[in-house]
Amino acid sequence: MIRSRRLVHAAVGGVVALSCTVLTAPAQAVPQADEPAGTVRLVTEKRVTVDYPWAGASGFQYRPGTSAVTTVDYPDTVPPAHAGPDDLASGTDVVNTHTGQTVTQRHRSTGVTATVTIPSGHAFRAAAGWSALTMDGIGALHVLRTVEGTLTVDTPVTGFPAGARPVLYRTGGSVGRLAIVYTLDGKTSVGLVDLSDGAFRTYVTGDTATPQLAFNDRWLVADWKAIRVDAEPGTEPTALTRTDAQLEAVVGDQLLLGNPTFVLGGTEAALTARSLVTGASSTVLSSSFGGIGPTLDGGALATAGPTSLDWNIHRITPTGSGGLTTAEVARVPAAATGVQGLAVAGGELFLHGATPGASLRYNSFQLDATGRPDGPQTRRSPAMSPSACLTGDAACPQLEALGDGRVSHLWTSETGEESVVTVGLDTTTVLSGPTDGDSTGRIGGGTGRYVLYNGGSGKQRVVDFPRAATAGETALTRDRTAAAVWGQTLWAPGSTPGAVTGRNLKTGTATTIATGAPCTPTDIQAVNTWLYWSCGSSAGVYDRATHRRITVPADTGPARLADGFLLRENRTTHELLLTDFHTGTATTRTLVKLPATDQNTGGSNGRWAVDRFGGHIAYLNGTYGEVSIVPSGVPTSPLAQMEAQVPSPSVIGKAFPWTPVWQLNKPSTWTLTLTDASGKLIRTLTGSSTGAAVRPAWDGTTDSGGATGGAHTWKLTAHPRDGHGPDLTLSGTMTLG
């Protein structure tokens, strides 16, 4: 019985990962028997918010969520050359670190350092560039700077209103000024300290207790009022039209607005700019929110991107014409998320987890012929609600990769009624097949269009999801027994001990095979020409191609048949055991020792899975959200057709193309040619299989773009992507009206 398991993970704080990371030696707490070909991490699509502990002229620091700080250097940037406290402008490249009564200053590009000693009785308030702001015991403000790197010079702040109470100190896009929000006589005001001489000037007075503000060396914007920093004393600020966005930064003459409090459904937040000179608005970055803020050199940083898989930090700088330019300067790694189920088929690794946030989704990774990840994490389903799990049911959700680009799972409603669901051919479609109200069942296997459902009622159903279907339908209902589906054949026990009967699900014809089993099998699995049977205390494989009967190990651990080998898990030693029988003799070795701490109660497609359409094995390696892939080392069978759906429509076109499906037993690259009644080649299509299924589409036009009709012959040539075995050639005819 094929079962998947709900996985339980301990919370791991601060874990970040790339969507597809190939590691030469993945982090694990257990020894390896076989070196993995690659490792991937399932990551959330939810974009993480970053903050910037420091952002200057040569680079910046950012921290995603609760993770560690990452330092980034801007490419091709020439930072300020002079590095001394007597040159305030070079402070755009200075990192300040406050500890106790000391502020350590370091110019990143030159390595020049300075130490500001905070006098006794002073309290640190803020620092920008080469300057530190403090408050003494009577509430007076001071600007501290050093000379010759060690001697602290104290410049008292002048012009700060008597009796005013500072409530907020803010750095912005400047190392020459620092903003202070203060209250006086029940009103809140905002002003700037000139750090060169300590002069303070109030620019904006309003009623907002904690006004939004942004500034650079040209402008101060506070409480939606803007004023030039060099405006004549007494100049009133200009009122700006308020929006629900936040004042993020001023770059040149442009006010950056972002992180709105409300966004229409189906849209995403954007970072916009409003000219403080002309009032004109423009979009700076779409899909931008979260980490937006000024840099000390008068620019800004902002996060933007469609998902966490392409979530980047952009640097925003002014242009000479008064506009803005943006450049991507860092990619923010996505956060790892737990794997709640895995399956692998046709060179695709499917991982089930809460990647959109609270909702669940299937994502996949393409694997090359060696098992190495070959591409990024890709959505393979819409966001889905979790299935209601029955009390004591550890197999939730159950899932099965079908080898045609789709994955099926068992969904349970709140009332306990189950449905067989398939997804995977796009990111929006969910097809559901009923079980006639059955419950407490299991998915017993499946390939391509057919999924086997073992109902708790004692009934067994084959649910069919044919080409172009909008829902699943029951193709066969029978009493529940051990059974397996491979291609278009259902294999089940025959009428005598050891006999296994294969029933063609399309024609109803049956073939009976004497497997040599000493009993009526309690487990049957089928892959290519291999038939696996188990009686509990004994097990074997029957090769339908050579009529060989091969004895394989039998135990109570979960077992999974693949192409030429059997994979079993020893639940005591945590070993994943591979039995290679493709030569006719069974030999067993330890493939990998799984983590000793169980993340589930065991079973294929829960903590491990095997590709029946190729041969790779995937397993949870003990690191949160991480899966390792290892090749079996067993040669695959020759390319073969398992099932086909080749309609012969009278009319086809661009809106209704001919879309046959050839279900093969392993991945391929393919060429489909069409010739007319005279034998003339009129169209050639090429592609790569979806999983192990060939899914072309022909709109009825020729290679030159013309129309065609009448009798046609098609010829499919498929080449195995793993390079093992000859090409497969199939052909047939069709007539267009």
C-alpha positions as a printed Julia matrix, in Angstrom:
737×3 Matrix{Float64}:
   0.0     0.0     0.0
   1.35    3.4    -0.96
   1.17    5.81    1.91
   2.36    9.3     2.61
   2.81   10.8     6.02
   2.19   14.08    7.7
   5.55   15.45    8.77
   6.15   17.15   12.1
   9.02   19.62   12.35
  10.42   21.57   15.23
  10.44   25.29   14.58
  13.78   26.49   13.28
  14.37   30.21   13.54
  16.36   32.17   11.02
  16.64   29.52    8.34
  17.08   30.9     4.84
  17.78   29.09    1.61
  17.94   29.45   -2.12
  15.07   27.88   -4.03
  17.45   25.45   -5.68
  20.76   24.84   -3.97
  23.04   22.1    -5.22
  25.35   21.15   -2.38
  28.4    18.96   -2.72
  27.97   17.79    0.86
  24.52   18.57    2.31
  24.33   19.31    6.0
  23.19   16.2     7.81
  23.6    14.67   11.2
  23.82   11.15    9.8
  26.44    9.38    7.66
  25.89    8.85    3.95
  26.09    5.51    2.18
  25.65    7.09   -1.25
  26.73   10.66   -1.97
  23.71   12.72   -3.1
  23.72   14.08   -6.63
  22.15   17.25   -5.3
  20.08   18.85   -2.58
  17.14   21.24   -2.79
  15.27   23.22   -0.2
  11.56   23.91   -0.25
  11.14   27.63    0.33
   8.16   29.82    0.96
   6.8    32.12   -1.72
   5.99   34.65    0.98
   8.42   37.51    0.52
  10.38   38.34    3.63
  10.67   41.9     4.91
  14.2    43.2     5.34
  15.68   46.07    7.29
  18.95   47.89    6.77
  21.21   48.27    9.82
  23.48   50.42    7.63
  23.31   51.73    4.05
  25.98   53.98    2.59
  28.02   54.91   -0.45
  29.96   51.68   -1.05
  27.39   49.12    0.04
  24.86   48.21    2.69
  23.84   45.7     5.31
  20.46   43.98    5.33
  18.71   41.56    7.65
  15.79   39.4     6.39
  13.31   38.83    9.19
  15.15   37.42   12.2
  18.13   36.18   10.19
  21.74   37.25   10.44
  22.99   40.46    8.84
  24.35   40.2     5.29
  26.8    42.77    3.88
  26.64   43.72    0.19
  29.14   45.83   -1.77
  27.85   47.82   -4.73
  29.46   46.78   -8.0
  31.46   49.38   -9.92
  31.05   52.07   -7.27
  33.75   54.6    -6.4
  33.21   55.58   -2.73
  34.44   58.84   -1.18
  38.23   58.8    -1.2
  38.94   61.1     1.77
  38.28   59.45    5.1
  38.61   61.87    7.96
  36.14   63.34   10.46
  36.99   66.86    9.27
  35.37   66.03    5.89
  31.69   65.34    6.6
  30.93   64.31    3.02
  33.16   61.22    3.27
  30.92   60.05    6.14
  28.55   58.5     3.59
  30.81   55.46    3.76
  31.15   55.36    7.57
  29.71   52.62    9.78
  28.98   53.65   13.38
  28.93   51.14   16.23
  27.72   52.31   19.65
  28.88   50.41   22.75
  28.51   51.91   26.22
  30.21   55.32   26.23
  32.01   54.78   22.94
  31.05   55.21   19.28
  33.44   53.4    16.94
  33.54   54.77   13.4
  34.99   52.95   10.4
  35.28   54.17    6.84
  34.53   50.97    4.88
  36.5    51.73    1.74
  39.75   52.93    3.26
  39.64   51.23    6.66
  40.26   54.53    8.49
  38.75   54.47   11.98
  37.87   56.99   14.66
  36.61   56.67   18.22
  34.13   59.08   19.75
  34.19   59.03   23.53
  30.84   60.01   25.04
  31.41   62.29   28.05
  30.23   61.24   31.46
  26.62   62.26   31.98
  25.82   62.2    28.24
  23.44   59.69   26.68
  23.83   58.5    23.1
  20.94   59.43   20.81
  21.97   58.89   17.18
  24.91   58.85   14.75
  25.33   59.68   11.06
  28.61   59.69    9.17
  31.4    61.09   11.32
  28.98   62.7    13.82
  27.27   61.45   16.98
  24.39   63.16   18.77
  24.12   63.02   22.57
  22.03   64.55   25.34
  23.54   65.71   28.61
  22.06   65.51   32.08
  20.09   68.78   31.77
  18.56   67.87   28.41
  20.91   69.83   26.14
  21.96   68.27   22.84
  25.53   67.95   21.59
  27.26   66.97   18.33
  30.42   64.95   18.98
  33.18   64.37   16.47
  36.88   63.51   16.66
  40.05   65.11   15.5
  43.08   62.99   14.66
  40.91   59.92   15.23
  40.87   59.96   19.03
  40.22   63.42   20.53
  36.51   64.06   20.89
  35.25   67.54   20.03
  31.94   68.61   21.61
  29.75   71.08   19.66
  26.59   72.13   21.57
  23.4    72.22   19.52
  22.07   75.75   19.21
  18.6    76.91   18.26
  16.75   73.98   19.79
  13.62   75.47   21.46
  13.77   75.86   25.22
  11.44   73.47   26.99
  11.05   71.24   23.92
  11.05   67.48   24.51
  12.66   65.31   21.81
  10.56   62.23   21.03
  12.34   60.83   17.95
  15.78   61.02   16.32
  15.98   60.01   12.68
  18.76   59.61   10.15
  17.96   59.91    6.47
  19.65   60.44    3.15
  22.31   62.75    4.56
  25.43   62.78    6.73
  25.26   66.55    7.11
  21.89   66.65    8.88
  19.89   64.67   11.4
  16.13   64.99   12.06
  14.56   65.49   15.47
  10.85   65.27   16.23
   9.93   67.17   19.39
   6.88   68.34   21.33
   6.38   71.81   22.75
   3.21   73.39   24.13
   1.14   70.42   22.98
   2.34   70.56   19.38
   4.68   68.28   17.51
   7.36   69.77   15.29
  10.16   68.47   13.09
  13.54   70.07   12.53
  17.07   69.3    11.35
  20.4    69.59   13.14
  23.22   70.83   10.92
  25.96   68.42   12.01
  28.74   70.7    10.76
  28.07   73.43   13.33
  25.28   72.14   15.6
  22.66   74.66   14.41
  19.08   73.43   14.73
  16.17   74.72   12.68
  12.47   73.88   12.9
  10.83   73.38    9.49
   7.41   71.76   10.05
   4.92   72.14   12.89
   1.72   70.09   13.01
  -0.63   68.11   15.21
   0.46   64.54   14.36
   2.01   62.89   17.39
   4.42   60.75   15.33
   4.62   62.3    11.89
   6.03   60.42    8.92
   9.2    62.06    7.65
  11.9    61.7     5.01
  14.78   63.99    4.1
  18.03   64.46    2.25
  20.39   67.41    1.78
  17.77   69.21   -0.36
  14.36   68.51    1.15
  12.56   67.72    4.35
   9.11   66.13    4.09
   7.2    65.68    7.34
   3.53   65.23    8.04
   2.89   65.51    4.26
   4.47   68.93    4.13
   7.58   69.61    2.05
  10.19   72.34    2.31
  13.61   72.99    0.85
  16.34   72.67    3.44
  17.93   75.91    2.19
  14.65   77.87    2.22
  14.71   81.33    3.76
  13.77   81.46    7.46
  10.03   81.92    7.85
   9.21   80.01    4.64
   6.08   77.91    5.07
   6.24   74.3     3.89
   4.08   73.2     0.96
   1.2    70.85    1.76
   1.19   67.64   -0.27
  -1.8    65.53   -1.21
  -1.95   62.66    1.26
  -2.19   59.03    0.22
  -2.33   55.82    2.24
   1.31   55.14    1.31
   4.26   55.86    3.59
   6.94   58.52    3.18
   9.95   56.3     2.56
  12.81   58.52    1.34
  13.74   61.6    -0.66
  16.13   60.95   -3.56
  17.21   64.07   -5.41
  13.97   66.01   -5.9
  11.79   62.89   -5.8
   9.72   61.76   -2.82
   9.45   57.96   -2.64
   6.08   56.6    -1.49
   5.53   52.95   -0.63
   3.98   50.34    1.65
   0.34   51.46    1.29
  -2.08   50.38    3.97
  -4.58   49.12    1.39
  -4.13   47.4    -1.98
  -6.96   46.32   -4.26
  -7.47   42.57   -4.59
  -5.51   41.1    -7.48
  -2.92   43.88   -7.4
   0.31   44.39   -5.51
   1.95   47.33   -3.81
   4.34   49.46   -5.84
   7.01   52.0    -4.99
   6.11   55.32   -6.58
   7.82   58.71   -6.8
   6.39   62.22   -6.67
   8.46   65.15   -7.89
   8.76   67.8    -5.2
   9.4    70.32   -7.99
   6.68   69.55  -10.55
   4.32   67.27   -8.62
   4.47   64.61  -11.36
   4.11   60.98  -10.22
   5.73   57.84  -11.6
   6.16   54.16  -10.72
   9.69   53.29   -9.63
   9.32   49.56   -8.86
   6.28   47.32   -9.17
   5.61   44.5    -6.69
   7.6    46.43   -4.11
   6.99   46.6    -0.39
   8.64   45.94    2.94
  12.29   46.94    3.01
  12.33   50.48    1.64
  14.62   53.11    3.12
  17.16   55.89    2.51
  20.92   55.54    2.15
  23.44   57.96    3.68
  24.58   59.15    0.25
  21.12   60.45   -0.7
  19.84   57.35   -2.47
  17.47   54.62   -1.34
  17.07   50.85   -1.21
  13.87   48.92   -1.91
  12.79   45.29   -2.17
  10.8    44.21   -5.21
   9.93   41.08   -7.14
   7.05   38.75   -8.05
   7.73   36.07   -5.39
  10.33   35.11   -2.83
  12.03   33.1    -5.58
  12.87   36.38   -7.31
  12.91   38.83   -4.41
  15.63   41.46   -4.86
  17.01   44.62   -3.33
  17.26   47.55   -5.74
  19.41   50.66   -5.37
  17.69   53.91   -6.33
  19.78   56.95   -7.23
  19.03   60.36   -8.8
  19.78   61.17  -12.42
  21.17   64.45  -13.71
  17.81   65.29  -15.3
  15.87   65.13  -12.04
  14.63   61.57  -12.45
  15.55   58.28  -10.84
  17.42   55.17  -11.9
  17.27   51.72  -10.32
  19.71   48.81  -10.25
  19.32   45.34   -8.74
  22.08   44.94   -6.15
  21.18   41.82   -4.12
  18.89   38.81   -4.14
  17.13   38.08   -0.86
  17.19   34.34   -0.11
  13.78   32.82    0.5
  13.0    31.27    3.88
  12.84   27.5     4.15
   9.49   25.89    4.89
   8.55   22.4     6.04
   8.0    19.53    3.61
   4.67   17.81    4.26
   5.05   15.25    1.5
   7.35   14.42   -1.39
   7.12   12.4    -4.58
   9.35   11.96   -7.6
   8.43   10.77  -11.1
   9.71   11.28  -14.62
  12.68   13.35  -13.52
  10.56   15.71  -11.42
  10.69   16.1    -7.65
   7.37   17.25   -6.18
   7.32   18.81   -2.72
   4.14   19.59   -0.81
   4.24   22.37    1.78
   2.89   25.71    2.94
   4.83   27.81    0.44
   2.23   30.58   -0.13
   2.04   31.2     3.62
  -0.83   29.46    5.37
  -2.01   27.7     2.2
  -0.47   24.54    0.77
   0.96   24.12   -2.71
   2.89   21.64   -4.81
   6.22   22.84   -6.14
   8.65   20.9    -8.27
  12.29   20.75   -9.22
  13.46   19.35  -12.55
  16.21   16.74  -12.24
  18.73   15.86  -14.91
  19.7    12.31  -15.88
  22.17   12.14  -12.97
  19.64   13.34  -10.38
  21.07   16.84  -10.06
  18.53   19.67   -9.73
  18.27   21.44  -13.07
  16.34   24.65  -12.51
  14.55   26.62   -9.8
  11.61   25.74   -7.6
   8.5    25.96   -9.79
   4.83   26.21   -8.86
   2.85   23.12   -9.87
  -0.56   23.85   -8.35
  -2.69   26.67   -7.02
  -2.74   27.39   -3.31
  -4.91   24.77   -1.66
  -6.58   24.37    1.69
  -5.34   21.48    3.83
  -7.22   18.23    3.9
  -9.05   17.39    7.11
  -7.1    14.55    8.7
  -8.94   11.75   10.43
  -8.16   11.07   14.07
  -5.02    8.96   14.29
  -4.4     9.17   10.53
  -0.69    9.74    9.99
  -1.04    9.44    6.21
  -2.33   12.91    5.48
  -2.04   14.08    2.82
  -1.49   10.99    0.73
   0.1    11.69   -2.64
   1.3     9.9    -5.77
   3.3    11.31   -8.68
   1.76    9.94  -11.87
   4.67   10.29  -14.29
   2.84   12.62  -16.69
   3.62   15.92  -14.99
   0.79   15.51  -12.5
   0.57   14.52   -8.87
  -2.48   13.1    -7.16
  -3.48   13.21   -3.54
  -6.36   12.16   -1.33
  -8.42   15.06   -0.03
 -10.72   14.62    2.95
 -13.63   16.95    3.62
 -14.68   18.09    7.07
 -17.32   15.33    7.06
 -14.7    12.67    6.3
 -15.73   12.05    2.67
 -12.76   11.66    0.37
 -11.95   12.75   -3.16
  -9.01   11.92   -5.42
  -7.43   15.15   -6.66
  -4.85   15.74   -9.4
  -2.82   18.88  -10.13
   0.39   19.73  -11.95
  -0.15   20.59  -15.62
  -0.63   24.26  -14.77
  -0.8    26.46  -11.67
  -4.57   26.96  -11.58
  -6.35   23.68  -12.39
  -7.49   21.21   -9.75
  -9.31   18.1   -10.99
 -11.32   16.08   -8.5
 -12.63   12.54   -8.78
 -15.37   11.32   -6.42
 -15.21    8.2    -4.3
 -19.01    7.97   -3.94
 -18.87    9.17   -0.35
 -16.22    6.69    0.76
 -13.84    7.58    3.59
 -10.83    6.4     5.64
  -9.28    5.19    2.4
  -5.83    5.15    0.87
  -4.32    5.9    -2.51
  -3.03    2.54   -3.7
  -0.94    3.82   -6.61
  -1.42    5.27  -10.05
   0.22    6.16  -13.35
  -0.73    8.72  -15.99
  -4.49    9.06  -16.21
  -5.39    6.33  -13.67
  -5.33    6.55   -9.86
  -6.12    3.56   -7.62
  -8.24    4.3    -4.54
  -8.69    1.78   -1.72
 -11.82    2.8     0.17
 -12.46    2.24    3.83
 -15.8     0.7     2.81
 -13.97   -2.28    1.33
 -14.43   -1.1    -2.23
 -11.6    -0.37   -4.63
 -11.94    2.21   -7.4
  -9.86    3.19  -10.4
 -10.36    6.93  -10.92
  -9.73    8.11  -14.47
  -8.4    11.57  -15.36
  -8.22   11.4   -19.18
  -6.83   13.97  -21.61
  -8.76   17.28  -21.51
 -10.98   16.1   -18.64
 -12.58   18.66  -16.35
 -13.06   16.13  -13.56
 -12.2    12.57  -12.66
 -14.59    9.69  -13.19
 -14.7     6.15  -11.83
 -13.52    3.71  -14.5
 -13.86    0.57  -12.37
 -15.27   -0.43   -8.98
 -14.44   -3.79   -7.36
 -13.89   -5.38   -3.98
 -10.71   -4.19   -2.33
  -7.65   -6.42   -2.69
  -3.93   -5.93   -3.16
  -3.61   -4.2    -6.54
  -1.46   -1.96   -8.7
  -1.96    0.21  -11.79
   0.74    0.52  -14.45
  -0.15    2.19  -17.71
  -3.64    0.99  -18.63
  -3.46   -2.31  -16.73
  -4.81   -3.1   -13.26
  -2.91   -5.95  -11.61
  -4.66   -7.89   -8.83
  -4.58  -11.4    -7.29
  -5.9   -14.2    -9.49
  -8.2   -17.03   -8.48
  -5.4   -19.35   -7.31
  -2.46  -18.75   -4.91
   0.44  -17.01   -6.6
  -1.6   -15.98   -9.65
  -1.78  -12.31  -10.6
  -4.22  -11.11  -13.25
  -3.75   -8.02  -15.36
  -6.94   -6.34  -16.58
  -6.81   -3.82  -19.43
  -8.83   -0.83  -18.22
  -9.76    0.15  -21.78
 -10.67   -3.2   -23.36
 -11.46   -5.33  -20.32
  -9.25   -8.16  -21.54
  -7.31  -10.08  -18.88
  -3.99  -11.9   -18.65
  -3.06  -14.2   -15.76
   0.52  -14.8   -14.64
   1.85  -17.44  -12.23
   4.32  -15.44  -10.15
   5.44  -18.34   -7.96
   4.14  -16.67   -4.8
   3.17  -19.27   -2.14
   0.04  -17.32   -1.2
  -2.52  -14.82   -2.36
  -0.35  -11.66   -2.32
  -1.11   -9.01    0.29
   0.86   -6.42   -1.7
   1.22   -6.08   -5.47
   3.22   -3.42   -7.32
   3.99   -3.05  -11.02
   6.67   -1.11  -12.93
   7.42   -1.78  -16.6
   7.75   -5.59  -16.97
   8.35   -6.09  -13.23
   5.64   -7.43  -10.89
   6.34   -7.34   -7.14
   4.38   -9.49   -4.72
   4.56   -9.89   -0.97
   3.03  -12.43    1.39
   4.41  -10.71    4.47
   7.06  -13.3     5.33
   8.16  -13.8     1.72
   8.38  -11.58   -1.34
   9.48  -11.75   -4.92
   9.59  -10.09   -8.31
   8.35  -11.63  -11.55
   9.84  -10.38  -14.82
   7.12  -10.55  -17.47
   9.7   -10.03  -20.25
  11.95  -13.0   -19.37
   9.55  -14.97  -17.11
  12.19  -14.93  -14.35
  11.14  -15.34  -10.73
  13.41  -13.46   -8.34
  13.31  -13.75   -4.56
  13.75  -10.43   -2.74
  13.92   -9.62    0.99
  10.64   -9.47    2.88
   9.98   -7.63    6.1
   7.32   -5.45    7.64
   8.94   -2.16    6.6
   7.51   -0.03    3.8
   8.65   -1.22    0.34
   8.45    0.48   -3.06
   9.04   -1.14   -6.44
  10.98    0.81   -9.06
  12.55    0.03  -12.42
  14.84   -2.93  -11.7
  15.1    -2.46   -7.94
  13.17   -2.42   -4.68
  13.47    0.28   -2.04
  12.71   -0.54    1.6
  12.99    1.29    4.89
  14.17   -0.42    8.04
  12.22    1.41   10.73
  14.57    0.17   13.48
  17.94    1.12   12.0
  16.57    3.99    9.86
  18.37    2.57    6.86
  16.99    2.97    3.35
  17.81   -0.32    1.62
  18.09   -0.79   -2.15
  17.71   -4.29   -3.59
  18.96   -4.47   -7.18
  17.39   -7.38   -9.08
  17.64   -6.24  -12.7
  20.16   -9.0   -13.56
  17.93  -11.73  -12.13
  19.8   -11.96   -8.84
  18.87   -9.8    -5.86
  21.65   -7.89   -4.09
  20.93   -5.45   -1.26
  22.9    -2.46   -0.04
  22.28    0.48    2.26
  21.51    3.5     0.12
  21.39    6.04    2.94
  20.97    6.15    6.68
  18.04    8.44    7.37
  17.95   10.8    10.36
  17.4     8.91   13.58
  14.77   11.38   14.77
  11.64   10.54   12.82
   9.83   13.37   11.12
   6.84   11.1    10.52
   5.77    7.53   11.15
   7.44    6.17    8.04
   6.39    5.26    4.54
   7.22    6.15    0.99
   6.23    9.61   -0.23
   6.51   10.84    3.35
  10.18   10.83    4.33
  11.42    9.29    1.07
  10.23    8.62   -2.48
  11.49    6.83   -5.59
  11.07    7.65   -9.27
   9.39    4.64  -10.92
   9.81    6.46  -14.25
  13.56    6.93  -14.02
  15.28    5.67  -10.91
  16.19    8.63   -8.66
  15.52    8.51   -4.92
  14.66   11.56   -2.81
  14.66   11.74    0.97
  14.4    14.21    3.82
  17.94   14.58    5.13
  17.18   16.06    8.55
  17.68   19.74    7.68
  14.49   21.78    7.8
  12.87   21.97    4.37
  15.75   20.14    2.68
  15.6    17.1     0.41
  18.54   15.16   -1.04
  18.47   13.25   -4.32
  20.59   10.21   -5.08
  20.56    8.06   -8.26
  19.84    4.37   -7.87
  22.76    3.25  -10.04
  20.47    0.65  -11.63
  20.14    0.88  -15.44
  16.67    1.8   -16.65
  14.51   -0.24  -19.0
  14.27    0.67  -22.68
  11.86    3.44  -23.63
   8.32    2.05  -24.05
   4.74    3.22  -24.4
   2.52    2.56  -21.37
  -0.7     4.13  -22.6
  -1.83    6.56  -25.28
  -4.7     8.93  -26.0
  -4.52    9.82  -29.69
  -7.82   11.28  -30.89
  -8.64   11.65  -34.58
 -10.64   14.88  -34.81
 -12.16   15.96  -38.08
 -11.39   19.64  -37.46
  -8.52   21.3   -35.63
  -7.3    24.91  -35.37
  -5.43   27.4   -33.25
  -8.29   27.58  -30.72
  -8.82   23.79  -30.7
  -5.53   22.05  -31.57
  -4.85   18.33  -31.78
  -3.43   17.38  -28.37
  -2.55   13.69  -28.17
  -0.84   12.2   -25.11
   1.63    9.34  -25.24
   2.43    8.06  -21.74
   5.95    6.63  -21.79
   7.87    4.86  -19.06
  10.66    7.45  -18.68
  11.51   11.01  -19.79
  12.36   11.69  -23.42
  12.99   14.33  -26.02
  10.73   13.85  -29.01
  10.06   14.71  -32.63
   6.58   14.48  -34.15
   6.26   14.6   -37.95
   3.07   14.84  -40.0
   2.85   13.93  -43.66
  -0.07   14.35  -46.04
  -1.73   11.69  -48.23
   1.03   11.99  -50.83
   3.74   11.35  -48.26
   4.95   14.95  -48.22
   6.3    16.18  -44.88
   4.14   19.17  -43.88
   4.89   19.77  -40.19
   7.6    18.91  -37.67
   7.15   19.48  -33.93
   9.81   18.91  -31.28
   9.86   19.05  -27.52
  10.71   17.47  -24.21
   8.33   15.23  -22.3
   6.28   16.48  -19.36
   7.49   14.0   -16.8
   7.44   10.87  -18.94
   4.43   11.94  -21.06
   4.7    13.36  -24.58
   2.16   16.19  -24.92
   2.4    17.96  -28.31
  -0.14   20.37  -29.76
  -0.77   20.86  -33.49
  -3.05   23.59  -34.8
  -3.4    22.06  -38.27
  -1.0    24.41  -40.04
   2.04   23.44  -42.07
   5.62   24.47  -41.37
   5.12   27.37  -43.77
   1.98   28.51  -41.96
  -0.59   27.25  -44.47
  -3.71   25.18  -43.81
  -4.07   21.48  -44.51
  -6.76   18.82  -44.58
  -7.51   15.23  -45.53
  -5.64   12.09  -44.53
  -2.41   12.43  -42.57
   0.18   10.12  -41.09
   1.9    11.01  -37.85
   5.19    9.59  -36.62
   6.54   10.07  -33.1
  10.24    9.46  -32.4
  11.19    9.63  -28.73
  14.79    9.65  -27.52
  15.47    8.6   -23.89
  16.76   11.59  -21.91
  18.95    9.34  -19.76
  20.68    7.97  -22.87
  19.88    4.33  -21.97
  18.36    2.23  -24.73
  17.2     2.86  -28.27
  14.76    5.45  -29.54
  11.05    4.62  -29.55
   9.08    5.08  -32.77
   5.28    5.14  -32.95
   3.03    5.98  -35.89
  -0.59    6.28  -36.89
  -3.07    8.02  -39.18
  -5.78   10.67  -38.86
  -8.13   12.44  -41.24
  -8.98   16.12  -41.07
 -12.2    17.47  -42.56
